Amino acid sequence: MDKQQSTQAPLGSVHPFPALKPGHRLVPAKVGRTDETSVIAYVECPIFCIEDHVDEPVRNIEDIVHRGDTASVLVPTFGYGAYPIQMHATVESDPTATDPQFRAAHITVQDAGGSAYSHLTPEMAERLADEAVTFASKLREYARTARLHNQLPAEVAA
């Protein structure tokens, strides 16, 4: 009887795949200077991240940033030459940042042009949300005041 060759690696020579952190999944990311020299690396990606790390390649793996869906608000205008105000918010994480607050999931709020940024901890975002609710209530009050004021001249003239 012939001895069959074992296809199993000797014990201790195989390294187990490390477990993913809770709330993460393994995704491909395109990394490299050019399309010709880029490689696909697999990175841990938070579940909130909607970035396609292959379609949006980076030069270095340390440049990968994770971003969630964007919530936006547009403040319209009827004025001549005026531009509407836009604000956007998203959950973000930079896993290789030196500052632990940027490595942790945080909320980024920015204007439409990207010239003004605010980085918020979850607690700061909750306080801002409370202030936004108060602002929205005041905005409704101002709308009622303006509407009533605009109706008064029409009623007096009648």
ChimeraX commands (.cxc) that place a marker at each C-alpha (Angstrom):
marker #1 position 0.00,0.00,0.00 radius 0.5
marker #1 position 1.39,3.43,-1.01 radius 0.5
marker #1 position 1.57,6.19,1.51 radius 0.5
marker #1 position -0.46,9.18,0.40 radius 0.5
marker #1 position 1.00,12.64,0.68 radius 0.5
marker #1 position -0.74,14.77,3.27 radius 0.5
marker #1 position -2.25,18.00,1.91 radius 0.5
marker #1 position -2.49,19.51,5.35 radius 0.5
marker #1 position 0.11,21.99,6.54 radius 0.5
marker #1 position 2.01,21.00,9.66 radius 0.5
marker #1 position 0.54,22.35,12.90 radius 0.5
marker #1 position 1.86,25.79,13.77 radius 0.5
marker #1 position 2.68,26.77,10.18 radius 0.5
marker #1 position -0.74,28.19,9.33 radius 0.5
marker #1 position -1.71,31.53,10.81 radius 0.5
marker #1 position -5.41,31.91,11.53 radius 0.5
marker #1 position -7.16,34.82,9.94 radius 0.5
marker #1 position -7.59,37.53,12.60 radius 0.5
marker #1 position -11.13,38.11,13.78 radius 0.5
marker #1 position -12.81,41.26,12.51 radius 0.5
marker #1 position -13.64,43.94,15.05 radius 0.5
marker #1 position -17.31,44.06,15.98 radius 0.5
marker #1 position -19.23,46.39,13.66 radius 0.5
marker #1 position -16.77,45.89,10.77 radius 0.5
marker #1 position -16.63,43.90,7.55 radius 0.5
marker #1 position -13.78,43.04,5.20 radius 0.5
marker #1 position -13.84,45.01,1.91 radius 0.5
marker #1 position -11.47,45.44,-1.03 radius 0.5
marker #1 position -9.58,48.72,-1.44 radius 0.5
marker #1 position -7.53,49.85,-4.42 radius 0.5
marker #1 position -4.15,51.20,-3.32 radius 0.5
marker #1 position -1.30,52.54,-5.47 radius 0.5
marker #1 position 0.14,55.42,-7.42 radius 0.5
marker #1 position -1.29,54.46,-10.81 radius 0.5
marker #1 position -3.82,51.99,-12.18 radius 0.5
marker #1 position -0.94,49.89,-13.52 radius 0.5
marker #1 position 0.81,49.63,-10.15 radius 0.5
marker #1 position -2.26,49.56,-7.88 radius 0.5
marker #1 position -3.11,46.49,-5.86 radius 0.5
marker #1 position -6.27,45.35,-4.16 radius 0.5
marker #1 position -5.90,45.11,-0.39 radius 0.5
marker #1 position -8.59,43.98,1.99 radius 0.5
marker #1 position -9.31,46.34,4.88 radius 0.5
marker #1 position -11.63,46.38,7.86 radius 0.5
marker #1 position -14.45,48.74,7.03 radius 0.5
marker #1 position -17.05,49.95,9.56 radius 0.5
marker #1 position -20.61,48.93,8.81 radius 0.5
marker #1 position -21.65,52.61,8.56 radius 0.5
marker #1 position -19.18,53.23,5.69 radius 0.5
marker #1 position -20.72,53.56,2.22 radius 0.5
marker #1 position -17.46,54.44,0.42 radius 0.5
marker #1 position -16.42,52.21,-2.47 radius 0.5
marker #1 position -12.72,51.88,-1.69 radius 0.5
marker #1 position -12.05,50.37,-5.14 radius 0.5
marker #1 position -13.79,53.08,-7.20 radius 0.5
marker #1 position -12.14,55.76,-5.03 radius 0.5
marker #1 position -8.53,54.54,-4.95 radius 0.5
marker #1 position -5.90,55.98,-2.63 radius 0.5
marker #1 position -2.16,56.30,-3.03 radius 0.5
marker #1 position -1.35,54.80,0.38 radius 0.5
marker #1 position -3.41,52.48,2.54 radius 0.5
marker #1 position -3.10,55.03,5.36 radius 0.5
marker #1 position -5.16,57.45,3.24 radius 0.5
marker #1 position -8.33,55.37,3.52 radius 0.5
marker #1 position -11.08,57.24,5.39 radius 0.5
marker #1 position -14.48,55.74,6.14 radius 0.5
marker #1 position -17.63,57.83,5.60 radius 0.5
marker #1 position -21.30,57.13,6.05 radius 0.5
marker #1 position -24.37,58.46,4.29 radius 0.5
marker #1 position -24.74,62.24,4.10 radius 0.5
marker #1 position -27.61,64.22,5.60 radius 0.5
marker #1 position -28.06,67.68,4.09 radius 0.5
marker #1 position -30.05,70.83,4.66 radius 0.5
marker #1 position -30.55,73.60,2.11 radius 0.5
marker #1 position -31.58,77.09,3.16 radius 0.5
marker #1 position -33.15,78.58,0.01 radius 0.5
marker #1 position -33.18,82.25,-0.90 radius 0.5
marker #1 position -35.17,84.55,-3.16 radius 0.5
marker #1 position -32.64,87.41,-3.05 radius 0.5
marker #1 position -30.78,88.59,-6.14 radius 0.5
marker #1 position -27.20,87.43,-6.29 radius 0.5
marker #1 position -27.61,85.51,-3.05 radius 0.5
marker #1 position -26.58,81.90,-2.76 radius 0.5
marker #1 position -28.47,79.31,-0.76 radius 0.5
marker #1 position -26.77,77.99,2.35 radius 0.5
marker #1 position -26.08,74.27,2.41 radius 0.5
marker #1 position -24.81,72.11,5.24 radius 0.5
marker #1 position -23.89,68.44,5.15 radius 0.5
marker #1 position -23.27,65.97,7.97 radius 0.5
marker #1 position -21.84,62.45,7.94 radius 0.5
marker #1 position -20.29,59.88,10.22 radius 0.5
marker #1 position -16.57,59.56,9.55 radius 0.5
marker #1 position -13.54,57.65,10.83 radius 0.5
marker #1 position -9.86,57.92,9.91 radius 0.5
marker #1 position -8.35,54.65,11.20 radius 0.5
marker #1 position -4.73,55.78,10.91 radius 0.5
marker #1 position -5.08,59.30,12.34 radius 0.5
marker #1 position -2.71,60.20,15.14 radius 0.5
marker #1 position -5.52,61.86,17.10 radius 0.5
marker #1 position -7.74,59.19,18.71 radius 0.5
marker #1 position -10.83,61.41,18.26 radius 0.5
marker #1 position -10.36,61.25,14.47 radius 0.5
marker #1 position -9.77,57.48,14.61 radius 0.5
marker #1 position -13.05,57.02,16.49 radius 0.5
marker #1 position -16.34,57.38,14.66 radius 0.5
marker #1 position -17.32,61.04,14.78 radius 0.5
marker #1 position -19.66,63.41,12.95 radius 0.5
marker #1 position -18.36,65.87,10.39 radius 0.5
marker #1 position -20.50,68.91,9.55 radius 0.5
marker #1 position -19.42,71.08,6.64 radius 0.5
marker #1 position -20.70,73.78,4.34 radius 0.5
marker #1 position -21.37,73.04,0.68 radius 0.5
marker #1 position -18.05,74.43,-0.48 radius 0.5
marker #1 position -16.12,72.39,2.04 radius 0.5
marker #1 position -14.43,75.52,3.37 radius 0.5
marker #1 position -15.87,75.23,6.89 radius 0.5
marker #1 position -15.64,71.97,8.83 radius 0.5
marker #1 position -16.71,70.99,12.31 radius 0.5
marker #1 position -15.80,67.64,13.83 radius 0.5
marker #1 position -18.18,66.54,16.57 radius 0.5
marker #1 position -18.14,63.78,19.13 radius 0.5
marker #1 position -21.46,61.94,19.43 radius 0.5
marker #1 position -22.24,64.01,22.55 radius 0.5
marker #1 position -21.49,67.26,20.73 radius 0.5
marker #1 position -23.73,66.16,17.83 radius 0.5
marker #1 position -26.59,65.44,20.22 radius 0.5
marker #1 position -26.26,68.91,21.76 radius 0.5
marker #1 position -26.23,70.43,18.25 radius 0.5
marker #1 position -29.34,68.42,17.34 radius 0.5
marker #1 position -31.10,69.80,20.43 radius 0.5
marker #1 position -30.10,73.34,19.42 radius 0.5
marker #1 position -31.30,72.67,15.85 radius 0.5
marker #1 position -34.72,71.62,17.19 radius 0.5
marker #1 position -34.90,74.87,19.17 radius 0.5
marker #1 position -33.80,76.78,16.05 radius 0.5
marker #1 position -36.48,75.02,13.97 radius 0.5
marker #1 position -39.14,76.00,16.52 radius 0.5
marker #1 position -38.02,79.64,16.37 radius 0.5
marker #1 position -37.99,79.48,12.56 radius 0.5
marker #1 position -41.64,78.32,12.59 radius 0.5
marker #1 position -42.49,81.16,14.99 radius 0.5
marker #1 position -40.83,83.68,12.66 radius 0.5
marker #1 position -42.70,82.25,9.66 radius 0.5
marker #1 position -46.04,82.68,11.50 radius 0.5
marker #1 position -45.08,86.25,12.47 radius 0.5
marker #1 position -44.12,87.16,8.89 radius 0.5
marker #1 position -47.26,85.51,7.46 radius 0.5
marker #1 position -49.53,87.37,9.91 radius 0.5
marker #1 position -47.75,90.65,9.25 radius 0.5
marker #1 position -48.18,90.20,5.48 radius 0.5
marker #1 position -51.92,89.49,5.93 radius 0.5
marker #1 position -52.60,92.60,8.02 radius 0.5
marker #1 position -52.19,95.19,5.23 radius 0.5
marker #1 position -54.52,93.18,2.97 radius 0.5
marker #1 position -57.21,93.01,5.70 radius 0.5
marker #1 position -56.94,96.74,6.51 radius 0.5
marker #1 position -57.30,97.67,2.83 radius 0.5
marker #1 position -60.48,95.58,2.45 radius 0.5
marker link #1:1,2 radius 0.2
marker link #1:2,3 radius 0.2
marker link #1:3,4 radius 0.2
marker link #1:4,5 radius 0.2
marker link #1:5,6 radius 0.2
marker link #1:6,7 radius 0.2
marker link #1:7,8 radius 0.2
marker link #1:8,9 radius 0.2
marker link #1:9,10 radius 0.2
marker link #1:10,11 radius 0.2
marker link #1:11,12 radius 0.2
marker link #1:12,13 radius 0.2
marker link #1:13,14 radius 0.2
marker link #1:14,15 radius 0.2
marker link #1:15,16 radius 0.2
marker link #1:16,17 radius 0.2
marker link #1:17,18 radius 0.2
marker link #1:18,19 radius 0.2
marker link #1:19,20 radius 0.2
marker link #1:20,21 radius 0.2
marker link #1:21,22 radius 0.2
marker link #1:22,23 radius 0.2
marker link #1:23,24 radius 0.2
marker link #1:24,25 radius 0.2
marker link #1:25,26 radius 0.2
marker link #1:26,27 radius 0.2
marker link #1:27,28 radius 0.2
marker link #1:28,29 radius 0.2
marker link #1:29,30 radius 0.2
marker link #1:30,31 radius 0.2
marker link #1:31,32 radius 0.2
marker link #1:32,33 radius 0.2
marker link #1:33,34 radius 0.2
marker link #1:34,35 radius 0.2
marker link #1:35,36 radius 0.2
marker link #1:36,37 radius 0.2
marker link #1:37,38 radius 0.2
marker link #1:38,39 radius 0.2
marker link #1:39,40 radius 0.2
marker link #1:40,41 radius 0.2
marker link #1:41,42 radius 0.2
marker link #1:42,43 radius 0.2
marker link #1:43,44 radius 0.2
marker link #1:44,45 radius 0.2
marker link #1:45,46 radius 0.2
marker link #1:46,47 radius 0.2
marker link #1:47,48 radius 0.2
marker link #1:48,49 radius 0.2
marker link #1:49,50 radius 0.2
marker link #1:50,51 radius 0.2
marker link #1:51,52 radius 0.2
marker link #1:52,53 radius 0.2
marker link #1:53,54 radius 0.2
marker link #1:54,55 radius 0.2
marker link #1:55,56 radius 0.2
marker link #1:56,57 radius 0.2
marker link #1:57,58 radius 0.2
marker link #1:58,59 radius 0.2
marker link #1:59,60 radius 0.2
marker link #1:60,61 radius 0.2
marker link #1:61,62 radius 0.2
marker link #1:62,63 radius 0.2
marker link #1:63,64 radius 0.2
marker link #1:64,65 radius 0.2
marker link #1:65,66 radius 0.2
marker link #1:66,67 radius 0.2
marker link #1:67,68 radius 0.2
marker link #1:68,69 radius 0.2
marker link #1:69,70 radius 0.2
marker link #1:70,71 radius 0.2
marker link #1:71,72 radius 0.2
marker link #1:72,73 radius 0.2
marker link #1:73,74 radius 0.2
marker link #1:74,75 radius 0.2
marker link #1:75,76 radius 0.2
marker link #1:76,77 radius 0.2
marker link #1:77,78 radius 0.2
marker link #1:78,79 radius 0.2
marker link #1:79,80 radius 0.2
marker link #1:80,81 radius 0.2
marker link #1:81,82 radius 0.2
marker link #1:82,83 radius 0.2
marker link #1:83,84 radius 0.2
marker link #1:84,85 radius 0.2
marker link #1:85,86 radius 0.2
marker link #1:86,87 radius 0.2
marker link #1:87,88 radius 0.2
marker link #1:88,89 radius 0.2
marker link #1:89,90 radius 0.2
marker link #1:90,91 radius 0.2
marker link #1:91,92 radius 0.2
marker link #1:92,93 radius 0.2
marker link #1:93,94 radius 0.2
marker link #1:94,95 radius 0.2
marker link #1:95,96 radius 0.2
marker link #1:96,97 radius 0.2
marker link #1:97,98 radius 0.2
marker link #1:98,99 radius 0.2
marker link #1:99,100 radius 0.2
marker link #1:100,101 radius 0.2
marker link #1:101,102 radius 0.2
marker link #1:102,103 radius 0.2
marker link #1:103,104 radius 0.2
marker link #1:104,105 radius 0.2
marker link #1:105,106 radius 0.2
marker link #1:106,107 radius 0.2
marker link #1:107,108 radius 0.2
marker link #1:108,109 radius 0.2
marker link #1:109,110 radius 0.2
marker link #1:110,111 radius 0.2
marker link #1:111,112 radius 0.2
marker link #1:112,113 radius 0.2
marker link #1:113,114 radius 0.2
marker link #1:114,115 radius 0.2
marker link #1:115,116 radius 0.2
marker link #1:116,117 radius 0.2
marker link #1:117,118 radius 0.2
marker link #1:118,119 radius 0.2
marker link #1:119,120 radius 0.2
marker link #1:120,121 radius 0.2
marker link #1:121,122 radius 0.2
marker link #1:122,123 radius 0.2
marker link #1:123,124 radius 0.2
marker link #1:124,125 radius 0.2
marker link #1:125,126 radius 0.2
marker link #1:126,127 radius 0.2
marker link #1:127,128 radius 0.2
marker link #1:128,129 radius 0.2
marker link #1:129,130 radius 0.2
marker link #1:130,131 radius 0.2
marker link #1:131,132 radius 0.2
marker link #1:132,133 radius 0.2
marker link #1:133,134 radius 0.2
marker link #1:134,135 radius 0.2
marker link #1:135,136 radius 0.2
marker link #1:136,137 radius 0.2
marker link #1:137,138 radius 0.2
marker link #1:138,139 radius 0.2
marker link #1:139,140 radius 0.2
marker link #1:140,141 radius 0.2
marker link #1:141,142 radius 0.2
marker link #1:142,143 radius 0.2
marker link #1:143,144 radius 0.2
marker link #1:144,145 radius 0.2
marker link #1:145,146 radius 0.2
marker link #1:146,147 radius 0.2
marker link #1:147,148 radius 0.2
marker link #1:148,149 radius 0.2
marker link #1:149,150 radius 0.2
marker link #1:150,151 radius 0.2
marker link #1:151,152 radius 0.2
marker link #1:152,153 radius 0.2
marker link #1:153,154 radius 0.2
marker link #1:154,155 radius 0.2
marker link #1:155,156 radius 0.2
marker link #1:156,157 radius 0.2
marker link #1:157,158 radius 0.2
view
